[in-house]
């Protein structure tokens, strides 16, 4: 799986980091980013839920 975060759309709600903290974090400005080495989701079962939880659909998943 490949995870992408559209930084132009992200509003920094943090839902992804709350839902899948082993994959997502927030940068110093509060916007979402992937943890190093987690661009493939790292096998975390909550990645899909984190993408669904994003209020602005800034996260896309590609199998």
PDB file of N, CA, C and O in Angstrom:
ATOM      1  N   UNK A   1       0.836  -1.165   0.000  1.00  0.00           N
ATOM      2  CA  UNK A   1       0.000   0.000   0.000  1.00  0.00           C
ATOM      3  C   UNK A   1       0.895   1.246   0.000  1.00  0.00           C
ATOM      4  O   UNK A   1       1.927   1.280   0.670  1.00  0.00           O
ATOM      5  N   UNK A   2       0.492   2.251  -0.748  1.00  0.00           N
ATOM      6  CA  UNK A   2       1.210   3.525  -0.752  1.00  0.00           C
ATOM      7  C   UNK A   2       0.287   4.591  -0.168  1.00  0.00           C
ATOM      8  O   UNK A   2      -0.863   4.727  -0.585  1.00  0.00           O
ATOM      9  N   UNK A   3       0.798   5.338   0.794  1.00  0.00           N
ATOM     10  CA  UNK A   3       0.019   6.384   1.455  1.00  0.00           C
ATOM     11  C   UNK A   3       0.525   7.740   0.986  1.00  0.00           C
ATOM     12  O   UNK A   3       1.730   7.986   0.948  1.00  0.00           O
ATOM     13  N   UNK A   4      -0.409   8.619   0.628  1.00  0.00           N
ATOM     14  CA  UNK A   4      -0.060   9.986   0.248  1.00  0.00           C
ATOM     15  C   UNK A   4      -0.902  10.958   1.053  1.00  0.00           C
ATOM     16  O   UNK A   4      -2.078  10.713   1.318  1.00  0.00           O
ATOM     17  N   UNK A   5      -0.281  12.062   1.437  1.00  0.00           N
ATOM     18  CA  UNK A   5      -1.001  13.130   2.134  1.00  0.00           C
ATOM     19  C   UNK A   5      -0.913  14.370   1.268  1.00  0.00           C
ATOM     20  O   UNK A   5       0.180  14.820   0.924  1.00  0.00           O
ATOM     21  N   UNK A   6      -2.066  14.922   0.917  1.00  0.00           N
ATOM     22  CA  UNK A   6      -2.106  16.142   0.120  1.00  0.00           C
ATOM     23  C   UNK A   6      -1.957  17.327   1.071  1.00  0.00           C
ATOM     24  O   UNK A   6      -2.905  17.714   1.755  1.00  0.00           O
ATOM     25  N   UNK A   7      -0.763  17.892   1.103  1.00  0.00           N
ATOM     26  CA  UNK A   7      -0.472  19.009   2.003  1.00  0.00           C
ATOM     27  C   UNK A   7      -1.233  20.274   1.680  1.00  0.00           C
ATOM     28  O   UNK A   7      -1.379  21.146   2.537  1.00  0.00           O
ATOM     29  N   UNK A   8      -1.721  20.389   0.453  1.00  0.00           N
ATOM     30  CA  UNK A   8      -2.513  21.567   0.075  1.00  0.00           C
ATOM     31  C   UNK A   8      -3.924  21.488   0.641  1.00  0.00           C
ATOM     32  O   UNK A   8      -4.603  22.506   0.773  1.00  0.00           O
ATOM     33  N   UNK A   9      -4.364  20.277   0.974  1.00  0.00           N
ATOM     34  CA  UNK A   9      -5.728  20.067   1.465  1.00  0.00           C
ATOM     35  C   UNK A   9      -5.762  19.908   2.990  1.00  0.00           C
ATOM     36  O   UNK A   9      -6.736  20.300   3.633  1.00  0.00           O
ATOM     37  N   UNK A  10      -4.714  19.341   3.560  1.00  0.00           N
ATOM     38  CA  UNK A  10      -4.661  19.060   4.995  1.00  0.00           C
ATOM     39  C   UNK A  10      -4.910  20.321   5.818  1.00  0.00           C
ATOM     40  O   UNK A  10      -4.331  21.376   5.560  1.00  0.00           O
ATOM     41  N   UNK A  11      -5.793  20.186   6.824  1.00  0.00           N
ATOM     42  CA  UNK A  11      -6.087  21.314   7.716  1.00  0.00           C
ATOM     43  C   UNK A  11      -5.505  21.096   9.111  1.00  0.00           C
ATOM     44  O   UNK A  11      -5.657  21.945   9.990  1.00  0.00           O
ATOM     45  N   UNK A  12      -4.836  19.952   9.314  1.00  0.00           N
ATOM     46  CA  UNK A  12      -4.198  19.694  10.603  1.00  0.00           C
ATOM     47  C   UNK A  12      -5.137  19.289  11.709  1.00  0.00           C
ATOM     48  O   UNK A  12      -4.883  19.593  12.875  1.00  0.00           O
ATOM     49  N   UNK A  13      -6.221  18.607  11.374  1.00  0.00           N
ATOM     50  CA  UNK A  13      -7.163  18.189  12.423  1.00  0.00           C
ATOM     51  C   UNK A  13      -6.565  17.118  13.333  1.00  0.00           C
ATOM     52  O   UNK A  13      -6.967  16.988  14.489  1.00  0.00           O
ATOM     53  N   UNK A  14      -5.605  16.353  12.813  1.00  0.00           N
ATOM     54  CA  UNK A  14      -4.925  15.354  13.627  1.00  0.00           C
ATOM     55  C   UNK A  14      -5.646  14.028  13.773  1.00  0.00           C
ATOM     56  O   UNK A  14      -5.198  13.162  14.525  1.00  0.00           O
ATOM     57  N   UNK A  15      -6.750  13.855  13.072  1.00  0.00           N
ATOM     58  CA  UNK A  15      -7.489  12.600  13.188  1.00  0.00           C
ATOM     59  C   UNK A  15      -6.658  11.396  12.759  1.00  0.00           C
ATOM     60  O   UNK A  15      -6.784  10.316  13.335  1.00  0.00           O
ATOM     61  N   UNK A  16      -5.809  11.579  11.750  1.00  0.00           N
ATOM     62  CA  UNK A  16      -4.969  10.465  11.291  1.00  0.00           C
ATOM     63  C   UNK A  16      -3.977  10.063  12.377  1.00  0.00           C
ATOM     64  O   UNK A  16      -3.793   8.874  12.639  1.00  0.00           O
ATOM     65  N   UNK A  17      -3.342  11.041  13.006  1.00  0.00           N
ATOM     66  CA  UNK A  17      -2.363  10.759  14.055  1.00  0.00           C
ATOM     67  C   UNK A  17      -3.027  10.137  15.282  1.00  0.00           C
ATOM     68  O   UNK A  17      -2.411   9.325  15.972  1.00  0.00           O
ATOM     69  N   UNK A  18      -4.250  10.501  15.554  1.00  0.00           N
ATOM     70  CA  UNK A  18      -4.976   9.909  16.681  1.00  0.00           C
ATOM     71  C   UNK A  18      -5.396   8.480  16.369  1.00  0.00           C
ATOM     72  O   UNK A  18      -5.386   7.618  17.248  1.00  0.00           O
ATOM     73  N   UNK A  19      -5.766   8.229  15.115  1.00  0.00           N
ATOM     74  CA  UNK A  19      -6.270   6.920  14.715  1.00  0.00           C
ATOM     75  C   UNK A  19      -5.156   5.914  14.467  1.00  0.00           C
ATOM     76  O   UNK A  19      -5.269   4.755  14.867  1.00  0.00           O
ATOM     77  N   UNK A  20      -4.081   6.342  13.815  1.00  0.00           N
ATOM     78  CA  UNK A  20      -2.958   5.444  13.498  1.00  0.00           C
ATOM     79  C   UNK A  20      -1.636   6.118  13.864  1.00  0.00           C
ATOM     80  O   UNK A  20      -0.874   6.508  12.980  1.00  0.00           O
ATOM     81  N   UNK A  21      -1.361   6.256  15.164  1.00  0.00           N
ATOM     82  CA  UNK A  21      -0.155   6.964  15.604  1.00  0.00           C
ATOM     83  C   UNK A  21       1.154   6.271  15.231  1.00  0.00           C
ATOM     84  O   UNK A  21       2.221   6.878  15.323  1.00  0.00           O
ATOM     85  N   UNK A  22       1.084   5.024  14.818  1.00  0.00           N
ATOM     86  CA  UNK A  22       2.279   4.324  14.392  1.00  0.00           C
ATOM     87  C   UNK A  22       2.661   4.623  12.952  1.00  0.00           C
ATOM     88  O   UNK A  22       3.708   4.185  12.477  1.00  0.00           O
ATOM     89  N   UNK A  23       1.806   5.372  12.257  1.00  0.00           N
ATOM     90  CA  UNK A  23       2.040   5.704  10.846  1.00  0.00           C
ATOM     91  C   UNK A  23       2.080   7.211  10.625  1.00  0.00           C
ATOM     92  O   UNK A  23       2.929   7.710   9.886  1.00  0.00           O
ATOM     93  N   UNK A  24       1.163   7.934  11.262  1.00  0.00           N
ATOM     94  CA  UNK A  24       1.036   9.378  11.050  1.00  0.00           C
ATOM     95  C   UNK A  24       1.502  10.177  12.262  1.00  0.00           C
ATOM     96  O   UNK A  24       1.432   9.709  13.398  1.00  0.00           O
ATOM     97  N   UNK A  25       1.969  11.368  12.003  1.00  0.00           N
ATOM     98  CA  UNK A  25       2.313  12.325  13.047  1.00  0.00           C
ATOM     99  C   UNK A  25       1.943  13.707  12.514  1.00  0.00           C
ATOM    100  O   UNK A  25       1.414  13.832  11.409  1.00  0.00           O
ATOM    101  N   UNK A  26       2.220  14.727  13.295  1.00  0.00           N
ATOM    102  CA  UNK A  26       1.980  16.099  12.849  1.00  0.00           C
ATOM    103  C   UNK A  26       3.298  16.856  12.915  1.00  0.00           C
ATOM    104  O   UNK A  26       4.090  16.679  13.840  1.00  0.00           O
ATOM    105  N   UNK A  27       3.515  17.704  11.915  1.00  0.00           N
ATOM    106  CA  UNK A  27       4.746  18.491  11.888  1.00  0.00           C
ATOM    107  C   UNK A  27       4.642  19.659  12.871  1.00  0.00           C
ATOM    108  O   UNK A  27       3.648  19.781  13.587  1.00  0.00           O
ATOM    109  N   UNK A  28       5.648  20.500  12.903  1.00  0.00           N
ATOM    110  CA  UNK A  28       5.680  21.618  13.854  1.00  0.00           C
ATOM    111  C   UNK A  28       4.542  22.606  13.651  1.00  0.00           C
ATOM    112  O   UNK A  28       4.182  23.338  14.572  1.00  0.00           O
ATOM    113  N   UNK A  29       3.972  22.630  12.446  1.00  0.00           N
ATOM    114  CA  UNK A  29       2.847  23.521  12.163  1.00  0.00           C
ATOM    115  C   UNK A  29       1.499  22.842  12.372  1.00  0.00           C
ATOM    116  O   UNK A  29       0.453  23.461  12.178  1.00  0.00           O
ATOM    117  N   UNK A  30       1.523  21.572  12.766  1.00  0.00           N
ATOM    118  CA  UNK A  30       0.289  20.844  13.048  1.00  0.00           C
ATOM    119  C   UNK A  30      -0.286  20.078  11.874  1.00  0.00           C
ATOM    120  O   UNK A  30      -1.361  19.489  11.990  1.00  0.00           O
ATOM    121  N   UNK A  31       0.408  20.073  10.746  1.00  0.00           N
ATOM    122  CA  UNK A  31      -0.098  19.363   9.575  1.00  0.00           C
ATOM    123  C   UNK A  31       0.400  17.922   9.573  1.00  0.00           C
ATOM    124  O   UNK A  31       1.468  17.613  10.102  1.00  0.00           O
ATOM    125  N   UNK A  32      -0.389  17.061   8.975  1.00  0.00           N
ATOM    126  CA  UNK A  32      -0.079  15.630   8.963  1.00  0.00           C
ATOM    127  C   UNK A  32       1.133  15.303   8.117  1.00  0.00           C
ATOM    128  O   UNK A  32       1.391  15.926   7.087  1.00  0.00           O
ATOM    129  N   UNK A  33       1.867  14.309   8.580  1.00  0.00           N
ATOM    130  CA  UNK A  33       2.970  13.751   7.805  1.00  0.00           C
ATOM    131  C   UNK A  33       3.150  12.302   8.230  1.00  0.00           C
ATOM    132  O   UNK A  33       2.709  11.886   9.302  1.00  0.00           O
ATOM    133  N   UNK A  34       3.808  11.551   7.366  1.00  0.00           N
ATOM    134  CA  UNK A  34       4.071  10.154   7.658  1.00  0.00           C
ATOM    135  C   UNK A  34       5.325  10.030   8.511  1.00  0.00           C
ATOM    136  O   UNK A  34       6.279  10.789   8.342  1.00  0.00           O
ATOM    137  N   UNK A  35       5.316   9.085   9.409  1.00  0.00           N
ATOM    138  CA  UNK A  35       6.524   8.793  10.171  1.00  0.00           C
ATOM    139  C   UNK A  35       7.555   8.201   9.218  1.00  0.00           C
ATOM    140  O   UNK A  35       7.180   7.532   8.255  1.00  0.00           O
ATOM    141  N   UNK A  36       8.831   8.427   9.456  1.00  0.00           N
ATOM    142  CA  UNK A  36       9.868   7.864   8.583  1.00  0.00           C
ATOM    143  C   UNK A  36       9.722   6.352   8.422  1.00  0.00           C
ATOM    144  O   UNK A  36       9.562   5.621   9.399  1.00  0.00           O
ATOM    145  N   UNK A  37       9.779   5.904   7.177  1.00  0.00           N
ATOM    146  CA  UNK A  37       9.675   4.484   6.881  1.00  0.00           C
ATOM    147  C   UNK A  37       8.278   3.913   6.911  1.00  0.00           C
ATOM    148  O   UNK A  37       8.108   2.696   6.837  1.00  0.00           O
ATOM    149  N   UNK A  38       7.269   4.764   7.017  1.00  0.00           N
ATOM    150  CA  UNK A  38       5.882   4.289   7.112  1.00  0.00           C
ATOM    151  C   UNK A  38       5.031   4.620   5.891  1.00  0.00           C
ATOM    152  O   UNK A  38       3.804   4.545   5.960  1.00  0.00           O
ATOM    153  N   UNK A  39       5.655   4.982   4.786  1.00  0.00           N
ATOM    154  CA  UNK A  39       4.905   5.343   3.570  1.00  0.00           C
ATOM    155  C   UNK A  39       4.093   4.174   3.024  1.00  0.00           C
ATOM    156  O   UNK A  39       3.203   4.365   2.196  1.00  0.00           O
ATOM    157  N   UNK A  40       4.402   2.948   3.493  1.00  0.00           N
ATOM    158  CA  UNK A  40       3.641   1.775   3.058  1.00  0.00           C
ATOM    159  C   UNK A  40       2.614   1.346   4.110  1.00  0.00           C
ATOM    160  O   UNK A  40       1.950   0.324   3.941  1.00  0.00           O
ATOM    161  N   UNK A  41       2.480   2.105   5.178  1.00  0.00           N
ATOM    162  CA  UNK A  41       1.524   1.797   6.231  1.00  0.00           C
ATOM    163  C   UNK A  41       2.065   0.898   7.310  1.00  0.00           C
ATOM    164  O   UNK A  41       1.453   0.767   8.370  1.00  0.00           O
ATOM    165  N   UNK A  42       3.202   0.274   7.067  1.00  0.00           N
ATOM    166  CA  UNK A  42       3.829  -0.564   8.078  1.00  0.00           C
ATOM    167  C   UNK A  42       2.949  -1.687   8.596  1.00  0.00           C
ATOM    168  O   UNK A  42       3.155  -2.176   9.706  1.00  0.00           O
ATOM    169  N   UNK A  43       1.967  -2.101   7.801  1.00  0.00           N
ATOM    170  CA  UNK A  43       1.079  -3.180   8.223  1.00  0.00           C
ATOM    171  C   UNK A  43       0.062  -2.775   9.271  1.00  0.00           C
ATOM    172  O   UNK A  43      -0.625  -3.635   9.822  1.00  0.00           O
ATOM    173  N   UNK A  44      -0.052  -1.488   9.560  1.00  0.00           N
ATOM    174  CA  UNK A  44      -0.991  -1.012  10.580  1.00  0.00           C
ATOM    175  C   UNK A  44      -2.427  -1.153  10.063  1.00  0.00           C
ATOM    176  O   UNK A  44      -2.766  -0.566   9.036  1.00  0.00           O
ATOM    177  N   UNK A  45      -3.271  -1.917  10.753  1.00  0.00           N
ATOM    178  CA  UNK A  45      -4.647  -2.121  10.301  1.00  0.00           C
ATOM    179  C   UNK A  45      -5.521  -0.865  10.397  1.00  0.00           C
ATOM    180  O   UNK A  45      -6.617  -0.830   9.838  1.00  0.00           O
ATOM    181  N   UNK A  46      -5.047   0.154  11.095  1.00  0.00           N
ATOM    182  CA  UNK A  46      -5.854   1.365  11.271  1.00  0.00           C
ATOM    183  C   UNK A  46      -5.616   2.422  10.195  1.00  0.00           C
ATOM    184  O   UNK A  46      -6.231   3.488  10.240  1.00  0.00           O
ATOM    185  N   UNK A  47      -4.738   2.150   9.229  1.00  0.00           N
ATOM    186  CA  UNK A  47      -4.439   3.140   8.199  1.00  0.00           C
ATOM    187  C   UNK A  47      -5.684   3.495   7.393  1.00  0.00           C
ATOM    188  O   UNK A  47      -5.938   4.671   7.131  1.00  0.00           O
ATOM    189  N   UNK A  48      -6.449   2.501   7.004  1.00  0.00           N
ATOM    190  CA  UNK A  48      -7.667   2.780   6.215  1.00  0.00           C
ATOM    191  C   UNK A  48      -8.664   3.601   7.030  1.00  0.00           C
ATOM    192  O   UNK A  48      -9.311   4.506   6.503  1.00  0.00           O
ATOM    193  N   UNK A  49      -8.780   3.286   8.298  1.00  0.00           N
ATOM    194  CA  UNK A  49      -9.685   4.060   9.163  1.00  0.00           C
ATOM    195  C   UNK A  49      -9.184   5.489   9.308  1.00  0.00           C
ATOM    196  O   UNK A  49      -9.986   6.422   9.336  1.00  0.00           O
ATOM    197  N   UNK A  50      -7.873   5.675   9.400  1.00  0.00           N
ATOM    198  CA  UNK A  50      -7.310   7.025   9.496  1.00  0.00           C
ATOM    199  C   UNK A  50      -7.635   7.833   8.247  1.00  0.00           C
ATOM    200  O   UNK A  50      -7.965   9.015   8.343  1.00  0.00           O
ATOM    201  N   UNK A  51      -7.545   7.210   7.081  1.00  0.00           N
ATOM    202  CA  UNK A  51      -7.880   7.902   5.832  1.00  0.00           C
ATOM    203  C   UNK A  51      -9.360   8.271   5.807  1.00  0.00           C
ATOM    204  O   UNK A  51      -9.719   9.362   5.364  1.00  0.00           O
ATOM    205  N   UNK A  52     -10.218   7.372   6.279  1.00  0.00           N
ATOM    206  CA  UNK A  52     -11.658   7.668   6.326  1.00  0.00           C
ATOM    207  C   UNK A  52     -11.967   8.772   7.341  1.00  0.00           C
ATOM    208  O   UNK A  52     -12.901   9.550   7.144  1.00  0.00           O
ATOM    209  N   UNK A  53     -11.189   8.843   8.421  1.00  0.00           N
ATOM    210  CA  UNK A  53     -11.443   9.819   9.481  1.00  0.00           C
ATOM    211  C   UNK A  53     -11.034  11.238   9.103  1.00  0.00           C
ATOM    212  O   UNK A  53     -11.450  12.196   9.755  1.00  0.00           O
ATOM    213  N   UNK A  54     -10.226  11.383   8.058  1.00  0.00           N
ATOM    214  CA  UNK A  54      -9.775  12.720   7.660  1.00  0.00           C
ATOM    215  C   UNK A  54     -10.970  13.551   7.196  1.00  0.00           C
ATOM    216  O   UNK A  54     -11.653  13.164   6.248  1.00  0.00           O
ATOM    217  N   UNK A  55     -11.235  14.681   7.845  1.00  0.00           N
ATOM    218  CA  UNK A  55     -12.422  15.476   7.494  1.00  0.00           C
ATOM    219  C   UNK A  55     -12.352  16.140   6.122  1.00  0.00           C
ATOM    220  O   UNK A  55     -13.380  16.558   5.589  1.00  0.00           O
ATOM    221  N   UNK A  56     -11.168  16.243   5.548  1.00  0.00           N
ATOM    222  CA  UNK A  56     -11.038  16.889   4.234  1.00  0.00           C
ATOM    223  C   UNK A  56     -10.501  15.921   3.165  1.00  0.00           C
ATOM    224  O   UNK A  56     -10.154  16.330   2.057  1.00  0.00           O
ATOM    225  N   UNK A  57     -10.441  14.638   3.522  1.00  0.00           N
ATOM    226  CA  UNK A  57      -9.994  13.592   2.579  1.00  0.00           C
ATOM    227  C   UNK A  57      -8.618  13.891   2.000  1.00  0.00           C
ATOM    228  O   UNK A  57      -8.404  13.730   0.799  1.00  0.00           O
ATOM    229  N   UNK A  58      -7.678  14.325   2.847  1.00  0.00           N
ATOM    230  CA  UNK A  58      -6.330  14.664   2.398  1.00  0.00           C
ATOM    231  C   UNK A  58      -5.433  13.435   2.247  1.00  0.00           C
ATOM    232  O   UNK A  58      -4.341  13.533   1.687  1.00  0.00           O
ATOM    233  N   UNK A  59      -5.886  12.277   2.742  1.00  0.00           N
ATOM    234  CA  UNK A  59      -5.069  11.065   2.698  1.00  0.00           C
ATOM    235  C   UNK A  59      -5.608  10.154   1.601  1.00  0.00           C
ATOM    236  O   UNK A  59      -6.805   9.872   1.536  1.00  0.00           O
ATOM    237  N   UNK A  60      -4.704   9.703   0.746  1.00  0.00           N
ATOM    238  CA  UNK A  60      -5.102   8.740  -0.272  1.00  0.00           C
ATOM    239  C   UNK A  60      -4.276   7.479  -0.116  1.00  0.00           C
ATOM    240  O   UNK A  60      -3.098   7.527   0.238  1.00  0.00           O
ATOM    241  N   UNK A  61      -4.910   6.353  -0.387  1.00  0.00           N
ATOM    242  CA  UNK A  61      -4.270   5.047  -0.281  1.00  0.00           C
ATOM    243  C   UNK A  61      -4.314   4.377  -1.645  1.00  0.00           C
ATOM    244  O   UNK A  61      -5.325   4.419  -2.347  1.00  0.00           O
ATOM    245  N   UNK A  62      -3.208   3.765  -1.999  1.00  0.00           N
ATOM    246  CA  UNK A  62      -3.137   3.048  -3.262  1.00  0.00           C
ATOM    247  C   UNK A  62      -2.586   1.652  -2.982  1.00  0.00           C
ATOM    248  O   UNK A  62      -1.481   1.506  -2.460  1.00  0.00           O
ATOM    249  N   UNK A  63      -3.364   0.633  -3.331  1.00  0.00           N
ATOM    250  CA  UNK A  63      -2.930  -0.753  -3.086  1.00  0.00           C
ATOM    251  C   UNK A  63      -1.927  -1.231  -4.085  1.00  0.00           C
ATOM    252  O   UNK A  63      -1.473  -2.373  -4.006  1.00  0.00           O
TER     253      UNK A  63
END
